[in-house]
Amino acid sequence: MFGKNKEEEASAALRVMNQFGQGTTINGDVSTEGDVRIDGKVVGNVTSKSKTVVGATGIIEGDILCQNAYIDGRVNGNIEVTDLLILSKTALVVGNIKIKKLVVEEGAKFTGNCIMGLSVACTENEEKPVARPKYAQTAV
């Protein structure tokens, strides 16, 4: 673009909203720098450096990796969100989630494991990470 520096162009890319409407089916992975809204069906992984929205008619059969997510439809796959995940009352998620913050509305359905607020790193020798809560110790 004329007269714009690379930072302005990168910032403009993050404001782009990609939308897949109801009746649309994508077979393959979706990757974007900006926001993405899915009201159709994606058979593949969805990666966004910004926000991912799965509308009420949206279906993802694959994993989601993004900064923020709002799930109103169905996801059959793992979800990894670096900031906030919201599961609305009509959400149906089958898969594991790894998030920093989580909001679950009454009526949302989730089947899987959840790791919240932790940065988990596995080595090849470890089978699975175990997150144990820290309990306050009181003097007796």
C-alpha positions in Angstrom: 0.0 0.0 0.0 1.2 3.5 -0.8 2.4 5.6 2.1 1.9 2.9 4.7 4.6 1.2 6.7 4.7 -2.5 7.4 3.3 -2.0 11.0 0.2 -0.2 9.6 -0.3 -3.0 7.0 0.0 -5.7 9.7 -2.5 -3.9 11.9 -4.9 -3.7 9.0 -4.6 -7.4 8.4 -5.6 -8.1 12.0 -8.9 -6.1 11.5 -10.0 -8.3 8.6 -13.0 -10.5 9.3 -13.1 -13.8 7.4 -16.6 -15.3 7.3 -17.8 -18.7 6.1 -21.6 -18.6 5.8 -24.2 -21.2 6.4 -24.3 -23.8 3.7 -20.5 -23.4 3.0 -18.3 -26.5 3.6 -14.5 -26.1 3.7 -12.4 -29.3 3.4 -8.9 -28.3 4.6 -7.2 -26.2 7.2 -8.0 -22.5 7.7 -5.3 -20.1 8.8 -5.7 -16.3 9.2 -4.0 -13.3 10.8 -7.4 -11.7 11.5 -10.8 -12.7 12.9 -12.7 -15.7 11.5 -16.4 -16.5 11.8 -17.8 -19.9 10.8 -21.5 -20.4 10.3 -20.9 -23.2 7.8 -18.8 -26.3 8.2 -15.0 -26.7 8.3 -13.4 -30.2 8.1 -9.9 -29.3 9.1 -8.0 -27.2 11.7 -8.7 -23.5 12.2 -5.9 -21.2 13.2 -6.3 -17.5 13.9 -3.9 -15.0 15.5 -7.0 -13.1 16.7 -10.6 -14.2 17.4 -12.5 -17.3 16.2 -16.3 -17.4 16.3 -18.3 -20.5 15.7 -21.9 -19.4 15.1 -25.0 -21.4 16.1 -25.0 -23.2 12.7 -21.2 -23.5 12.6 -19.5 -26.9 12.8 -15.7 -27.5 13.0 -14.4 -31.0 12.7 -10.8 -30.3 13.7 -8.7 -28.4 16.1 -8.9 -24.6 16.9 -5.9 -22.5 17.9 -6.5 -18.8 18.5 -6.2 -15.9 20.9 -9.9 -15.6 21.8 -12.9 -17.8 20.9 -16.7 -17.7 21.1 -18.4 -21.0 20.5 -22.1 -21.0 19.8 -22.1 -24.1 17.5 -20.3 -27.5 17.4 -16.6 -28.4 17.7 -15.4 -31.9 17.4 -11.7 -31.4 18.1 -9.2 -29.8 20.6 -9.3 -26.1 21.4 -6.3 -24.1 22.4 -7.0 -20.4 23.3 -4.2 -18.1 24.6 -6.7 -15.7 26.3 -10.5 -16.2 26.6 -12.8 -19.0 25.5 -16.6 -18.5 25.8 -18.9 -21.5 25.5 -22.4 -20.2 24.9 -25.6 -22.0 26.1 -25.9 -23.8 22.7 -22.2 -24.8 22.4 -21.3 -28.5 22.0 -17.6 -29.3 22.3 -16.1 -32.8 22.1 -12.4 -32.6 22.7 -9.8 -31.2 25.1 -9.4 -27.6 25.8 -6.4 -25.6 26.9 -7.2 -22.0 27.9 -6.1 -19.1 30.0 -9.6 -18.0 30.9 -13.0 -19.7 30.5 -16.6 -18.7 30.5 -19.3 -21.4 30.3 -22.9 -20.4 30.0 -25.6 -22.7 31.5 -26.6 -25.2 28.9 -23.2 -25.5 27.2 -22.1 -29.1 26.6 -18.4 -30.1 26.9 -16.9 -33.6 26.8 -13.1 -33.7 27.3 -10.3 -32.5 29.5 -9.6 -29.0 30.5 -6.3 -27.3 31.3 -6.8 -23.8 32.5 -4.4 -21.0 33.3 -1.3 -23.1 33.0 1.5 -23.2 30.6 2.1 -26.9 30.1 5.2 -28.3 28.4 5.7 -32.0 27.9 8.9 -33.7 27.0 9.0 -37.0 25.1 9.6 -38.9 28.4 6.5 -37.5 30.1 3.2 -39.3 29.4 0.8 -36.5 30.3 1.1 -33.2 32.2 -0.6 -33.3 35.6 -1.9 -30.0 36.9 -2.4 -30.2 40.7 -4.1 -27.4 42.6 -2.2 -25.6 45.3 -4.0 -25.8 48.7 -3.5 -23.2 51.4 -1.8 -24.7 54.4 -3.1 -23.6 57.8 -1.4 -23.9 61.1 -2.9 -26.4 63.6 
